[in-house]
């Protein structure tokens, strides 16, 4: 059971959920505080880091097939 909590698949799910949460925060920041460019840039940077982590993990879990 403990191994399942730390599996790469579980981590991928957690990263995708965190990315969705950041998407929501970014949308709210755009509508609630449209002039706060620094906050938006930081949130978007965090989201990009998550997307990079997701891409790396997906590549590890499902490596491309050799032709």
C-alpha distances in whole Angstrom, upper triangle without the diagonal:
4,5,5,7,9,10,14,14,12,15,17,17,17,20,22,21,23,26,26,27,29,31,32,33,35,37,37,39,41,42,42,43,45,47,44,44,42,39,39,39,36,34,35,34,30,30,31,29,26,27,28,24,23,26,25,21,22,25,22,20,23,26,29,31,34,37
4,5,5,7,9,13,13,11,13,16,16,16,19,21,21,22,24,26,26,28,30,31,31,34,36,36,37,40,41,41,42,44,45,42,42,40,37,37,37,34,32,33,32,28,28,29,27,24,26,26,22,22,25,23,20,22,24,21,19,23,25,29,31,34,37
4,5,5,6,10,11,10,12,14,15,15,18,20,20,21,24,25,25,27,29,30,31,33,35,36,37,39,41,41,42,43,45,42,41,39,37,36,36,33,31,32,31,27,27,28,25,23,24,24,20,20,22,20,17,19,21,18,16,19,22,26,27,30,33
4,5,5,9,9,7,10,12,12,13,16,17,17,19,21,22,23,25,27,28,29,31,33,34,35,37,39,39,40,41,43,40,40,38,35,35,35,32,30,30,30,26,25,26,24,21,22,23,19,18,21,20,16,17,20,17,15,18,21,24,26,29,32
4,6,9,9,6,8,11,11,11,14,16,15,16,19,20,20,23,25,26,26,29,30,31,32,35,36,36,37,39,40,37,37,35,32,32,32,29,27,28,27,24,23,25,22,19,21,22,18,17,20,19,16,17,20,18,16,20,22,26,28,31,34
4,7,8,6,7,10,11,11,13,15,16,16,19,20,21,22,25,26,26,28,30,31,32,34,36,36,37,38,40,37,36,34,31,31,31,28,26,27,25,22,22,23,20,17,19,19,16,15,18,16,13,15,18,15,14,18,20,24,26,29,32
4,5,5,6,9,10,11,12,14,16,17,18,20,21,23,25,26,27,29,31,32,33,35,37,37,38,39,40,37,36,35,32,32,31,29,27,27,26,23,22,22,20,17,18,18,15,14,16,15,11,13,15,12,11,14,17,20,23,25,29
4,5,5,6,9,10,10,12,14,15,16,18,20,21,22,24,26,27,29,30,31,33,35,36,36,37,38,35,34,33,30,29,29,26,24,24,23,20,19,19,17,14,15,15,11,10,12,11,7,9,11,9,8,11,14,17,20,23,26
4,5,5,6,9,10,11,13,14,15,17,19,20,21,23,25,26,27,29,30,32,34,35,35,36,38,35,34,33,31,29,29,27,25,24,24,21,19,20,18,15,15,16,13,10,13,12,9,9,12,10,8,11,14,17,20,23,26
4,5,5,6,9,10,11,12,14,15,17,19,20,21,23,24,26,27,29,30,32,33,34,35,37,34,33,32,29,28,28,26,23,23,23,20,19,20,18,15,16,17,13,12,14,14,11,12,15,14,12,15,18,21,23,27,30
4,5,5,6,9,10,10,12,14,15,16,18,20,21,22,24,26,27,28,31,31,32,33,34,31,30,29,26,25,25,23,20,21,20,17,16,17,14,11,13,13,10,9,12,12,9,10,13,12,11,14,17,20,23,26,29
4,5,5,6,9,10,11,12,14,15,16,19,20,21,23,24,26,27,29,30,31,31,33,30,29,28,26,24,24,22,20,19,19,16,14,15,13,10,10,11,9,6,9,10,7,8,11,11,10,12,15,18,21,24,27
4,5,5,6,9,10,11,12,14,15,17,18,20,21,23,24,26,28,28,29,30,32,30,29,28,25,24,24,22,20,19,20,17,15,16,15,12,12,14,12,9,12,13,11,11,14,14,13,15,18,20,23,27,29
4,5,5,6,9,10,11,12,14,15,17,18,20,21,22,24,26,27,27,29,30,28,27,26,23,22,22,20,17,18,18,15,13,15,14,10,12,14,11,10,13,14,12,13,16,16,15,17,20,23,26,29,32
4,5,5,6,9,10,10,12,14,15,16,18,20,21,22,25,25,26,26,28,25,24,23,21,19,19,17,15,15,15,11,10,11,10,6,8,10,8,7,10,11,10,11,14,15,14,16,19,21,24,27,30
4,5,5,6,9,10,10,13,14,15,17,19,20,21,23,24,25,25,28,25,24,24,21,19,20,18,15,15,15,13,10,12,12,8,8,11,10,7,11,13,11,11,15,16,15,16,19,21,24,27,29
4,5,5,6,9,10,11,12,14,15,17,18,20,22,22,23,24,27,24,24,23,20,19,20,18,15,15,16,13,11,14,14,10,11,14,13,11,14,16,14,15,18,19,18,20,22,24,28,31,33
4,5,5,6,9,10,10,12,14,15,16,18,20,21,21,22,24,22,21,20,17,16,17,15,12,12,13,10,8,11,11,8,10,13,11,11,14,16,15,16,19,19,19,21,23,25,29,32,34
4,5,5,6,9,10,10,12,14,15,16,19,20,20,21,23,20,19,19,16,14,15,13,10,10,11,9,6,9,9,6,7,11,10,9,12,15,14,15,18,19,19,20,22,24,27,30,32
4,5,5,6,9,10,11,12,14,15,17,18,19,20,22,20,20,20,17,15,16,16,12,12,14,12,9,12,13,10,10,14,14,12,15,18,17,17,20,22,21,22,24,26,29,32,34
4,5,5,6,9,10,11,12,14,16,16,17,19,21,19,19,18,15,14,16,14,11,12,14,11,9,13,14,11,13,16,15,14,18,20,19,19,23,24,23,25,27,29,32,35,37
4,5,5,6,9,10,10,12,14,15,15,16,18,16,15,15,12,10,12,11,7,8,10,8,6,10,11,9,11,14,14,14,17,19,19,20,22,24,24,25,27,28,32,35,37
4,5,5,6,9,10,11,13,14,15,15,18,16,15,16,13,11,12,12,9,8,11,10,8,11,13,11,11,15,16,15,17,20,20,20,23,25,24,25,27,28,31,34,36
4,5,5,6,9,10,11,12,14,14,17,16,16,17,14,12,14,14,10,11,14,13,11,14,16,14,15,18,19,18,20,23,23,23,26,28,27,28,30,31,35,38,39
4,5,5,6,9,10,10,11,12,15,13,13,14,10,9,12,11,8,10,13,11,10,14,15,14,16,19,19,19,21,24,24,24,27,29,29,30,32,33,37,39,41
4,5,5,6,9,10,10,10,13,11,11,12,9,6,9,10,7,7,11,11,9,12,15,14,15,18,19,19,21,23,24,24,27,29,29,30,31,32,36,38,40
4,5,5,6,9,10,10,13,12,13,14,12,9,12,13,10,11,14,14,12,15,18,17,17,20,22,21,23,26,26,26,29,31,30,31,33,34,37,40,41
4,5,5,6,8,9,12,12,13,14,11,10,14,14,11,13,16,16,14,18,20,19,20,23,24,23,25,28,28,28,31,33,33,34,36,37,40,43,44
4,6,5,5,7,9,8,9,11,8,7,11,11,9,11,14,14,14,17,19,18,20,22,24,24,26,28,29,29,32,33,34,35,36,37,41,43,45
4,6,6,5,8,8,9,11,10,7,11,13,11,11,15,16,15,17,20,20,20,23,25,24,26,29,30,30,32,34,34,35,37,37,41,43,44
4,6,6,10,10,12,15,13,11,15,16,14,15,19,19,18,20,23,23,23,26,28,27,29,32,32,32,35,37,37,37,39,40,43,46,47
4,6,9,10,12,14,12,11,15,16,14,16,19,19,19,22,24,24,25,27,29,28,30,33,33,34,36,38,38,39,41,42,45,48,49
4,6,6,9,11,9,9,13,14,13,15,18,18,18,21,23,23,24,27,28,28,30,33,33,34,36,38,39,40,41,42,45,48,49
4,6,7,11,10,9,12,14,13,14,17,19,18,20,23,23,24,26,28,28,30,32,33,34,36,38,39,39,40,41,44,47,48
4,6,9,9,9,12,14,14,15,17,19,19,21,23,24,25,27,29,30,31,33,35,35,37,39,40,41,42,42,46,48,49
4,6,6,7,9,10,11,13,14,16,17,19,20,22,23,25,26,27,29,31,32,33,35,37,38,39,40,40,44,46,48
4,5,5,6,9,10,10,12,14,15,16,18,20,21,22,24,25,27,28,30,31,33,35,36,37,37,38,42,43,45
4,5,5,6,9,10,10,12,14,15,17,19,20,21,23,24,26,27,29,30,32,33,35,36,36,37,41,43,45
4,5,5,6,9,10,11,12,14,15,17,18,20,21,23,24,26,27,29,30,32,33,34,35,36,40,42,44
4,5,5,6,8,10,10,12,14,15,16,18,20,21,22,24,26,27,28,30,31,32,33,34,38,40,41
4,6,5,6,9,10,10,12,14,15,16,18,20,21,22,24,25,27,29,30,31,32,32,36,38,40
4,5,5,6,9,10,11,12,14,15,17,18,20,21,23,24,26,27,29,30,31,32,36,38,40
4,5,5,6,9,10,11,12,14,15,16,18,20,21,22,24,26,27,28,29,30,34,37,39
4,5,5,6,9,10,10,12,14,15,16,18,20,21,22,24,25,26,27,28,32,34,36
4,5,5,6,9,10,11,12,14,15,17,18,20,21,23,24,25,26,27,31,33,35
4,5,5,6,9,10,11,12,14,15,17,18,20,21,23,24,25,27,30,33,35
4,5,5,6,9,10,10,12,14,15,16,18,20,21,22,23,24,28,31,33
4,5,5,6,9,10,10,12,14,15,16,18,20,21,21,22,26,28,30
4,5,5,6,9,10,11,12,14,15,17,18,20,20,22,26,28,30
4,5,5,6,9,10,10,12,14,15,16,18,19,21,25,27,29
4,5,5,6,9,10,10,12,14,15,16,17,18,22,24,27
4,5,5,6,9,10,11,12,14,15,15,17,21,23,25
4,5,5,6,9,10,11,12,14,15,17,21,23,26
4,5,5,6,9,10,10,12,13,15,19,22,24
4,5,5,6,9,10,10,11,12,16,19,21
4,5,5,6,9,10,10,12,16,18,21
4,5,5,6,8,10,13,16,19,22
4,5,5,6,8,10,13,16,19
4,6,5,5,7,11,13,16
4,6,6,9,12,14,18
4,6,10,12,15,18
4,6,9,12,15
4,6,9,12
4,6,9
4,6
4
